[in-house]
């Protein structure tokens, strides 16, 4: 488990963004994908703007994809991965809540694109994967505070 969450975001981010978002980042980066999902879902279920809701749902689904792999469910992981990709595409921006979405999605594709390589991902041996590491951009995104 990583203890230096300060390397993932700054004090400026702590002031700018909801605690659930940052807690989810810490949990995700520690490999606690189900717990990250829970943290982000707590925020997602509240009164948030539609674009933040879409972003959080994409993040939740990407975390759930890794959780499904942890428990040996590659078919379900593929469904969540595809759902997350679709929502990131609908969001239509390159940075949201200081997360570089192009970098994050490139890491996501690097870890999960094998799920799309065959008609049924249960038929192949999962490769060793490295989940993305979420590090926020230095600048706080003023449009998403």
Backbone as ProteinMPNN parsed JSONL, in Angstrom:
{"seq_chain_A": "XXXXXXXXXXXXXXXXXXXXXXXXXXXXXXXXXXXXXXXXXXXXXXXXXXXXXXXXXXXXXXXXXXXXXXXXXXXXXXXXXXXXXXXXXXXXXXXXXXXXXXXXXXXXXXXXXXXXXXXXXXXXXXXXXXXXXXXXXXXXXXXXX", "coords_chain_A": {"N_chain_A": [[0.847, -1.19, 0.0], [0.496, 2.206, -0.803], [1.837, 4.85, 0.994], [2.33, 7.472, 0.65], [0.294, 9.506, -0.26], [0.418, 12.075, -0.996], [1.907, 12.294, -3.274], [0.161, 11.806, -5.301], [-1.609, 13.879, -5.518], [-2.017, 17.406, -4.712], [-1.917, 19.812, -1.953], [-3.47, 21.879, -2.827], [-5.293, 20.581, -4.484], [-6.652, 19.144, -2.52], [-8.073, 21.152, -1.253], [-9.689, 21.948, -3.341], [-11.262, 19.841, -4.346], [-13.833, 17.292, -3.825], [-13.813, 15.269, -0.859], [-14.442, 12.577, -1.186], [-13.702, 12.017, -3.797], [-10.88, 12.271, -3.748], [-10.294, 10.37, -1.783], [-11.128, 8.085, -3.119], [-9.189, 8.021, -5.142], [-6.862, 7.479, -3.616], [-7.526, 4.913, -2.628], [-7.905, 3.446, -4.996], [-5.318, 3.603, -6.142], [-4.041, 2.037, -4.33], [-4.843, -0.435, -4.97], [-7.275, -1.152, -4.027], [-9.902, -1.641, -5.341], [-12.697, -2.094, -5.169], [-13.354, -0.664, -2.882], [-12.597, 1.89, -3.719], [-14.504, 2.304, -5.682], [-16.756, 2.416, -4.003], [-16.229, 4.817, -2.575], [-16.232, 6.763, -4.634], [-18.794, 6.341, -5.585], [-20.362, 7.22, -3.494], [-20.109, 9.998, -3.685], [-21.064, 10.315, -6.312], [-23.764, 9.62, -6.077], [-24.847, 11.816, -4.919], [-25.971, 15.313, -5.119], [-24.669, 16.243, -7.854], [-23.116, 17.937, -10.646], [-24.087, 17.226, -14.06], [-21.878, 16.576, -15.802], [-19.84, 15.927, -13.989], [-21.042, 13.751, -12.775], [-21.111, 11.916, -14.903], [-18.345, 11.611, -15.355], [-17.54, 10.547, -12.838], [-18.989, 8.167, -12.893], [-17.731, 6.842, -15.01], [-15.182, 6.532, -13.872], [-15.834, 4.923, -11.674], [-16.759, 2.637, -13.032], [-14.403, 1.869, -14.325], [-12.828, 1.194, -12.126], [-14.354, -0.921, -11.103], [-14.041, -2.748, -13.153], [-11.401, -3.649, -12.72], [-11.768, -4.746, -10.192], [-13.487, -6.886, -10.833], [-11.67, -8.44, -12.3], [-9.928, -9.103, -10.227], [-11.454, -10.916, -8.82], [-11.774, -12.922, -10.598], [-13.512, -12.634, -12.862], [-13.53, -12.131, -15.893], [-15.293, -11.637, -18.054], [-17.283, -9.934, -17.003], [-15.564, -7.896, -16.289], [-14.772, -6.976, -18.804], [-17.199, -5.886, -19.732], [-17.534, -3.714, -17.963], [-15.226, -2.235, -18.516], [-15.667, -1.509, -21.227], [-17.987, 0.03, -20.862], [-16.993, 2.11, -19.283], [-15.145, 3.269, -21.09], [-16.916, 4.212, -23.024], [-18.281, 6.198, -21.599], [-16.202, 7.966, -20.925], [-15.641, 8.835, -23.51], [-18.036, 10.164, -24.122], [-17.86, 12.237, -22.298], [-15.991, 13.928, -23.41], [-13.638, 15.563, -23.08], [-10.215, 16.483, -22.32], [-9.034, 16.802, -19.854], [-10.282, 16.386, -16.604], [-11.452, 17.35, -13.475], [-8.81, 17.719, -12.755], [-7.608, 15.381, -13.667], [-5.714, 13.859, -16.115], [-7.241, 12.752, -18.747], [-6.599, 11.538, -21.155], [-4.103, 10.345, -20.657], [-4.837, 8.663, -18.502], [-6.723, 6.976, -19.762], [-5.084, 5.807, -21.682], [-3.394, 4.311, -20.031], [-5.345, 2.644, -18.947], [-6.232, 1.284, -21.245], [-3.841, -0.023, -21.848], [-3.721, -1.826, -19.745], [-6.117, -3.276, -19.957], [-6.955, -3.827, -22.604], [-6.571, -6.361, -23.662], [-8.812, -7.767, -22.968], [-10.547, -7.387, -25.02], [-9.575, -8.817, -27.088], [-10.426, -11.291, -27.865], [-13.421, -13.222, -28.636], [-14.581, -14.17, -26.238], [-13.416, -13.378, -23.203], [-12.988, -15.186, -21.16], [-11.831, -17.35, -22.21], [-9.109, -17.147, -22.465], [-5.865, -17.056, -20.916], [-5.456, -14.695, -18.436], [-3.248, -11.943, -18.871], [-0.337, -10.689, -17.084], [-1.136, -7.771, -15.444], [-0.839, -4.215, -15.151], [-2.407, -2.005, -13.278], [-3.725, 1.329, -13.896], [-2.057, 4.254, -12.557], [-3.281, 6.832, -10.699], [-2.601, 10.121, -10.953], [-2.985, 13.426, -10.215], [-3.063, 16.303, -12.362], [-0.905, 19.131, -11.971], [-2.15, 21.654, -11.987], [-5.169, 22.97, -10.709], [-8.308, 22.281, -11.965], [-10.328, 24.751, -12.965], [-12.913, 24.657, -13.976], [-14.154, 22.497, -12.879], [-14.642, 22.591, -10.144]], "CA_chain_A": [[0.0, 0.0, 0.0], [1.247, 3.454, -0.879], [1.512, 5.73, 2.115], [2.563, 8.863, 0.26], [-0.757, 9.96, -1.164], [0.781, 13.421, -1.436], [2.472, 12.239, -4.624], [-0.939, 11.67, -6.261], [-2.273, 15.183, -5.616], [-1.421, 18.437, -3.861], [-2.787, 20.47, -0.966], [-4.415, 22.676, -3.604], [-6.359, 19.651, -4.879], [-7.433, 18.808, -1.318], [-9.0, 22.264, -1.026], [-10.56, 22.173, -4.496], [-12.093, 18.702, -4.751], [-14.523, 16.564, -2.752], [-13.011, 14.272, -0.139], [-14.723, 11.241, -1.734], [-12.918, 11.881, -5.024], [-9.488, 12.041, -3.364], [-10.247, 9.071, -1.089], [-11.205, 7.076, -4.169], [-7.873, 7.962, -5.787], [-5.952, 6.768, -2.704], [-7.916, 3.5, -2.583], [-7.63, 2.885, -6.326], [-3.87, 3.46, -6.294], [-3.614, 0.977, -3.411], [-5.39, -1.703, -5.436], [-8.557, -1.393, -3.341], [-10.802, -1.152, -6.38], [-14.088, -2.076, -4.711], [-13.471, 0.452, -1.932], [-12.554, 3.119, -4.522], [-15.853, 2.377, -6.258], [-17.669, 2.874, -2.941], [-15.96, 6.229, -2.274], [-16.717, 7.578, -5.751], [-20.252, 6.203, -5.692], [-20.952, 8.081, -2.456], [-20.179, 11.331, -4.293], [-21.888, 10.205, -7.522], [-25.178, 9.535, -5.713], [-25.291, 13.109, -4.395], [-26.361, 16.335, -6.103], [-23.504, 16.731, -8.591], [-23.375, 18.368, -12.019], [-24.149, 16.085, -14.987], [-20.576, 16.152, -16.325], [-19.127, 15.238, -12.907], [-21.716, 12.459, -12.601], [-20.639, 11.064, -15.99], [-16.943, 11.335, -15.06], [-17.459, 9.629, -11.694], [-19.489, 6.862, -13.31], [-16.656, 6.225, -15.79], [-14.138, 6.123, -12.933], [-16.392, 3.789, -10.924], [-16.774, 1.46, -13.896], [-13.031, 1.413, -14.553], [-12.41, 0.522, -10.887], [-15.088, -2.182, -11.013], [-13.411, -3.675, -14.107], [-10.26, -4.269, -12.044], [-12.313, -5.591, -9.124], [-13.945, -8.131, -11.459], [-10.494, -9.259, -12.6], [-9.404, -9.613, -8.958], [-12.272, -12.047, -8.364], [-11.84, -13.919, -11.653], [-14.676, -12.472, -13.736], [-13.095, -11.322, -17.034], [-16.43, -11.204, -18.878], [-17.85, -8.752, -16.341], [-14.544, -6.847, -16.379], [-14.854, -6.405, -20.151], [-18.408, -5.039, -19.799], [-17.272, -2.47, -17.233], [-14.201, -1.515, -19.284], [-16.325, -0.899, -22.387], [-18.905, 1.062, -20.362], [-16.166, 3.253, -18.866], [-14.621, 3.903, -22.305], [-18.029, 4.925, -23.658], [-18.575, 7.403, -20.813], [-15.099, 8.907, -21.134], [-15.83, 9.415, -24.852], [-19.156, 11.112, -24.029], [-17.415, 13.393, -21.518], [-15.47, 14.78, -24.474], [-12.594, 16.522, -22.712], [-8.931, 15.824, -22.086], [-8.734, 16.879, -18.419], [-11.472, 16.618, -15.788], [-11.084, 17.324, -12.056], [-7.343, 17.655, -12.775], [-7.113, 14.095, -14.146], [-5.42, 13.805, -17.548], [-8.042, 11.614, -19.203], [-5.89, 10.835, -22.235], [-3.106, 9.496, -20.005], [-5.526, 7.623, -17.743], [-7.301, 6.0, -20.685], [-3.978, 5.05, -22.288], [-3.013, 3.315, -19.023], [-6.469, 1.706, -18.869], [-6.158, 0.433, -22.44], [-2.664, -0.874, -21.695], [-4.013, -2.886, -18.774], [-7.351, -4.042, -20.187], [-7.35, -4.056, -24.0], [-6.571, -7.801, -23.926], [-10.18, -8.265, -22.774], [-11.251, -7.232, -26.294], [-8.805, -9.51, -28.124], [-11.091, -12.545, -28.209], [-14.869, -13.114, -28.432], [-14.92, -14.427, -24.837], [-12.152, -13.274, -22.465], [-12.802, -16.308, -20.231], [-11.145, -18.422, -22.932], [-7.656, -16.974, -22.49], [-5.201, -16.819, -19.633], [-5.207, -13.254, -18.275], [-1.836, -11.567, -18.751], [-0.011, -9.86, -15.919], [-1.56, -6.409, -15.765], [-0.469, -3.123, -14.258], [-3.483, -1.009, -13.289], [-3.277, 2.725, -13.955], [-1.797, 5.035, -11.342], [-3.944, 8.124, -10.85], [-1.889, 11.291, -10.42], [-3.649, 14.611, -10.745], [-2.248, 17.366, -12.94], [-0.568, 20.135, -10.96], [-3.137, 22.742, -11.972], [-6.551, 22.661, -10.369], [-9.178, 22.558, -13.091], [-11.321, 25.669, -12.42], [-14.266, 24.364, -14.456], [-14.731, 21.331, -12.209], [-14.576, 22.69, -8.686]], "C_chain_A": [[0.885, 1.244, 0.0], [0.853, 4.345, 0.291], [1.615, 7.193, 1.715], [1.514, 9.33, -0.748], [-0.463, 11.37, -1.673], [1.359, 13.419, -2.853], [1.373, 12.13, -5.687], [-1.656, 12.994, -6.501], [-1.69, 16.125, -4.577], [-2.429, 18.971, -2.836], [-3.839, 21.323, -1.673], [-5.596, 21.803, -4.075], [-7.266, 19.312, -3.69], [-8.464, 19.897, -1.028], [-10.048, 22.366, -2.133], [-11.594, 21.07, -4.724], [-12.721, 17.98, -3.567], [-13.641, 15.47, -2.145], [-13.237, 12.869, -0.718], [-13.893, 10.972, -2.989], [-11.474, 11.52, -4.683], [-9.33, 10.71, -2.622], [-10.295, 7.933, -2.1], [-9.884, 6.909, -4.892], [-6.892, 7.177, -4.921], [-6.246, 5.265, -2.708], [-7.585, 2.802, -3.896], [-6.136, 2.613, -6.491], [-3.289, 2.406, -5.363], [-4.135, -0.391, -3.841], [-6.703, -2.083, -4.776], [-9.683, -0.909, -4.252], [-12.266, -1.11, -5.945], [-14.316, -0.919, -3.746], [-13.419, 1.8, -2.66], [-13.912, 3.363, -5.165], [-16.831, 2.929, -5.221], [-17.487, 4.362, -2.646], [-16.521, 7.121, -3.378], [-18.227, 7.507, -5.88], [-20.963, 7.075, -4.66], [-21.112, 9.505, -2.986], [-21.15, 11.338, -5.475], [-23.386, 10.222, -7.193], [-25.728, 10.863, -5.195], [-25.673, 14.074, -5.501], [-25.139, 16.923, -6.81], [-23.908, 17.091, -10.017], [-23.331, 17.161, -12.963], [-22.79, 15.633, -15.513], [-19.748, 15.455, -15.245], [-19.728, 13.86, -12.68], [-21.224, 11.465, -13.654], [-19.182, 10.653, -15.752], [-16.817, 10.313, -13.928], [-17.948, 8.24, -12.078], [-18.428, 6.126, -14.132], [-15.532, 5.733, -14.877], [-14.579, 4.906, -12.116], [-16.325, 2.522, -11.781], [-15.359, 0.968, -14.189], [-12.492, 0.703, -13.306], [-13.073, -0.846, -10.775], [-14.52, -3.212, -12.0], [-12.231, -4.394, -13.44], [-10.72, -5.16, -10.894], [-12.782, -6.928, -9.699], [-12.761, -9.027, -11.825], [-9.913, -9.866, -11.33], [-10.164, -10.852, -8.496], [-12.538, -13.049, -9.493], [-13.048, -13.847, -12.558], [-14.317, -11.594, -14.947], [-14.229, -10.858, -17.942], [-17.072, -9.944, -18.316], [-16.86, -7.585, -16.398], [-14.608, -6.18, -17.751], [-16.067, -5.488, -20.274], [-18.165, -3.693, -19.123], [-16.24, -1.606, -17.962], [-14.836, -0.805, -20.474], [-17.273, 0.219, -21.962], [-18.125, 2.309, -19.947], [-15.636, 4.002, -20.09], [-15.707, 4.738, -22.99], [-18.32, 6.226, -22.908], [-17.455, 8.427, -20.923], [-15.242, 9.589, -22.495], [-16.95, 10.45, -24.833], [-18.758, 12.362, -23.264], [-16.737, 14.411, -22.436], [-14.48, 15.846, -24.058], [-11.317, 15.761, -22.39], [-8.511, 15.846, -20.616], [-10.042, 17.137, -17.685], [-11.076, 16.414, -14.337], [-9.581, 17.04, -11.906], [-6.781, 16.288, -13.169], [-6.928, 14.172, -15.661], [-6.101, 12.553, -18.097], [-7.374, 10.859, -20.338], [-4.852, 9.882, -21.641], [-3.79, 8.351, -19.264], [-6.084, 6.548, -18.676], [-6.227, 5.195, -21.405], [-3.49, 3.97, -21.324], [-4.085, 2.227, -18.918], [-6.43, 0.736, -20.046], [-4.966, -0.518, -22.352], [-2.91, -2.05, -20.772], [-5.145, -3.808, -19.213], [-7.684, -4.365, -21.636], [-7.335, -5.537, -24.38], [-7.969, -8.401, -23.771], [-10.979, -8.235, -24.08], [-10.623, -8.06, -27.41], [-9.446, -10.807, -28.603], [-12.596, -12.381, -27.992], [-15.278, -13.298, -26.966], [-13.629, -14.422, -24.019], [-11.945, -14.38, -21.437], [-11.99, -17.422, -20.875], [-9.63, -18.279, -22.927], [-7.131, -16.732, -21.083], [-4.949, -15.315, -19.494], [-3.709, -12.967, -18.173], [-1.592, -10.863, -17.416], [-0.378, -8.428, -16.291], [-1.046, -5.432, -14.714], [-1.589, -2.096, -14.328], [-2.92, 0.404, -13.378], [-2.939, 3.265, -12.568], [-2.41, 6.409, -11.598], [-3.1, 9.186, -10.151], [-2.543, 12.51, -11.036], [-2.636, 15.585, -11.317], [-2.024, 18.438, -11.876], [-1.632, 21.233, -10.854], [-4.52, 22.234, -11.579], [-7.426, 23.132, -11.533], [-10.331, 23.443, -12.62], [-12.758, 25.347, -12.857], [-14.92, 23.227, -13.701], [-14.586, 21.385, -10.7], [-15.965, 22.725, -8.102]], "O_chain_A": [[1.886, 1.315, 0.712], [-0.332, 4.563, 0.543], [1.043, 8.059, 2.376], [1.807, 9.522, -1.928], [-1.037, 11.804, -2.671], [1.303, 14.433, -3.549], [1.646, 12.346, -6.867], [-2.241, 13.205, -7.563], [-0.965, 15.704, -3.676], [-3.611, 18.63, -2.855], [-4.959, 21.472, -1.184], [-6.746, 22.241, -4.063], [-8.484, 19.206, -3.835], [-9.585, 19.607, -0.61], [-11.167, 22.818, -1.891], [-12.681, 21.336, -5.237], [-12.214, 18.044, -2.447], [-12.837, 14.84, -2.832], [-12.311, 12.058, -0.737], [-13.438, 9.851, -3.218], [-10.91, 10.585, -5.251], [-8.34, 10.005, -2.817], [-9.588, 6.935, -1.955], [-9.492, 5.789, -5.221], [-6.172, 6.313, -5.421], [-5.329, 4.447, -2.782], [-7.046, 1.695, -3.901], [-5.736, 1.532, -6.923], [-2.174, 1.932, -5.578], [-3.899, -1.39, -3.162], [-7.19, -3.202, -4.943], [-10.332, 0.1, -3.975], [-12.996, -0.19, -6.314], [-15.359, -0.267, -3.792], [-14.11, 2.742, -2.272], [-14.406, 4.49, -5.188], [-17.637, 3.807, -5.528], [-18.468, 5.088, -2.486], [-17.199, 8.11, -3.102], [-18.872, 8.492, -6.241], [-22.041, 7.606, -4.926], [-22.14, 10.142, -2.756], [-21.959, 12.255, -5.618], [-24.181, 10.778, -7.95], [-26.94, 11.018, -5.049], [-25.698, 13.709, -6.677], [-24.633, 17.973, -6.415], [-24.917, 16.607, -10.528], [-22.622, 16.189, -12.699], [-22.56, 14.433, -15.659], [-19.031, 14.498, -15.539], [-19.001, 12.902, -12.421], [-20.952, 10.307, -13.338], [-18.826, 9.487, -15.926], [-16.078, 9.335, -14.045], [-17.382, 7.24, -11.636], [-18.246, 4.92, -13.968], [-14.992, 4.646, -15.083], [-13.8, 3.978, -11.896], [-15.891, 1.469, -11.315], [-15.141, -0.239, -14.291], [-11.774, -0.29, -13.426], [-12.425, -1.821, -10.395], [-14.518, -4.409, -11.714], [-12.083, -5.608, -13.581], [-10.129, -6.211, -10.648], [-12.511, -7.982, -9.123], [-12.842, -10.246, -11.674], [-9.457, -11.009, -11.341], [-9.591, -11.735, -7.858], [-13.406, -13.913, -9.373], [-13.565, -14.88, -12.984], [-14.748, -10.443, -15.023], [-14.134, -9.787, -18.542], [-17.369, -9.004, -19.053], [-17.262, -6.43, -16.537], [-14.511, -4.957, -17.852], [-15.964, -4.414, -20.866], [-18.548, -2.65, -19.655], [-16.376, -0.383, -18.013], [-14.57, 0.375, -20.705], [-17.354, 1.247, -22.634], [-18.548, 3.431, -20.226], [-15.673, 5.232, -20.127], [-15.441, 5.838, -23.475], [-18.58, 7.251, -23.537], [-17.72, 9.627, -21.007], [-14.991, 10.788, -22.616], [-16.828, 11.503, -25.46], [-19.268, 13.444, -23.551], [-16.895, 15.619, -22.254], [-14.478, 16.936, -24.63], [-11.337, 14.543, -22.21], [-7.723, 15.006, -20.183], [-10.824, 18.0, -18.086], [-10.436, 15.417, -14.001], [-9.151, 16.249, -11.066], [-5.581, 16.059, -13.016], [-7.858, 14.506, -16.395], [-5.603, 11.439, -17.935], [-7.566, 9.65, -20.468], [-4.74, 8.737, -22.078], [-3.374, 7.198, -19.381], [-5.937, 5.354, -18.414], [-6.437, 4.021, -21.707], [-3.205, 2.847, -21.74], [-3.77, 1.042, -18.812], [-6.577, -0.474, -19.873], [-5.069, -1.683, -22.737], [-2.377, -3.139, -20.983], [-5.14, -4.993, -18.881], [-8.625, -5.12, -21.881], [-8.016, -5.932, -25.326], [-8.273, -9.429, -24.376], [-11.961, -8.961, -24.233], [-11.084, -8.015, -28.551], [-9.051, -11.357, -29.631], [-13.013, -11.497, -27.244], [-16.217, -12.652, -26.502], [-12.829, -15.353, -24.123], [-10.849, -14.511, -20.89], [-11.513, -18.327, -20.19], [-8.929, -19.2, -23.344], [-7.847, -16.271, -20.194], [-4.293, -14.722, -20.351], [-2.987, -13.671, -17.468], [-2.533, -10.493, -16.714], [0.03, -7.933, -17.342], [-0.849, -5.784, -13.55], [-1.716, -1.388, -15.327], [-1.78, 0.651, -12.985], [-3.459, 2.8, -11.554], [-2.096, 7.065, -12.591], [-2.911, 9.157, -8.935], [-2.641, 12.61, -12.259], [-1.507, 15.689, -10.836], [-2.857, 18.626, -10.988], [-1.965, 21.68, -9.756], [-4.975, 21.198, -12.062], [-7.283, 24.256, -12.015], [-11.232, 22.953, -11.94], [-13.711, 25.726, -12.175], [-16.12, 23.0, -13.855], [-14.425, 20.354, -10.047], [-16.12, 22.807, -6.884]]}, "name": "protein", "num_of_chains": 1, "seq": "XXXXXXXXXXXXXXXXXXXXXXXXXXXXXXXXXXXXXXXXXXXXXXXXXXXXXXXXXXXXXXXXXXXXXXXXXXXXXXXXXXXXXXXXXXXXXXXXXXXXXXXXXXXXXXXXXXXXXXXXXXXXXXXXXXXXXXXXXXXXXXXXX"}
